Amino acid sequence: MKNAIASVEIFAHEPDEGVRRLTLVIDQPRRRDGTNGADGWVCRVALADEHRPLEITATDSVAVLVAALDQADRWLGELENRGIRLTRDRAGAISYSLAPELLADRYSPAAV
């Protein structure tokens, strides 16, 4: 994506199918123009070779980034649920997880 602010290469190790390289990309949040009552912010997130760019909307720039990261986390979770192992390297030595230290509080009992 042209206005990417973050991207990472991830290797998907599929049982009996080998290894595929995926690229997770998030673009720069931008303010909506307000036409047709559509105020707020928008940014796109994509998981290249798996999901085309998806436009995410929210009320402010921080919220739209959080929503984009949440969408990326859902996509990666779907892959893992299909038995696909995600790594940072083609050899599969370094596991990949989307910022577990940032998302940990969301799922811990203390956050409820």
Secondary structure in CASP SS format (residue, H / E / C, confidence):
PFRMAT SS
TARGET T0000
AUTHOR 0000-0000-0000
METHOD secondary structure of the structure
MODEL  1
M C 1.00
K C 1.00
N C 1.00
A E 1.00
I E 1.00
A E 1.00
S E 1.00
V E 1.00
E E 1.00
I E 1.00
F E 1.00
A E 1.00
H E 1.00
E E 1.00
P C 1.00
D C 1.00
E C 1.00
G E 1.00
V E 1.00
R E 1.00
R E 1.00
L E 1.00
T E 1.00
L E 1.00
V E 1.00
I E 1.00
D E 1.00
Q C 1.00
P C 1.00
R E 1.00
R E 1.00
R C 1.00
D C 1.00
G C 1.00
T H 1.00
N H 1.00
G H 1.00
A C 1.00
D C 1.00
G C 1.00
W E 1.00
V E 1.00
C E 1.00
R E 1.00
V E 1.00
A E 1.00
L E 1.00
A E 1.00
D C 1.00
E C 1.00
H E 1.00
R E 1.00
P E 1.00
L E 1.00
E E 1.00
I E 1.00
T E 1.00
A E 1.00
T C 1.00
D C 1.00
S H 1.00
V H 1.00
A H 1.00
V H 1.00
L H 1.00
V H 1.00
A H 1.00
A H 1.00
L H 1.00
D H 1.00
Q H 1.00
A H 1.00
D H 1.00
R H 1.00
W H 1.00
L H 1.00
G H 1.00
E H 1.00
L H 1.00
E H 1.00
N H 1.00
R C 1.00
G C 1.00
I C 1.00
R E 1.00
L E 1.00
T E 1.00
R C 1.00
D C 1.00
R C 1.00
A C 1.00
G C 1.00
A C 1.00
I C 1.00
S E 1.00
Y C 1.00
S C 1.00
L C 1.00
A C 1.00
P H 1.00
E H 1.00
L H 1.00
L H 1.00
A H 1.00
D H 1.00
R H 1.00
Y H 1.00
S C 1.00
P H 1.00
A H 1.00
A H 1.00
V C 1.00
END
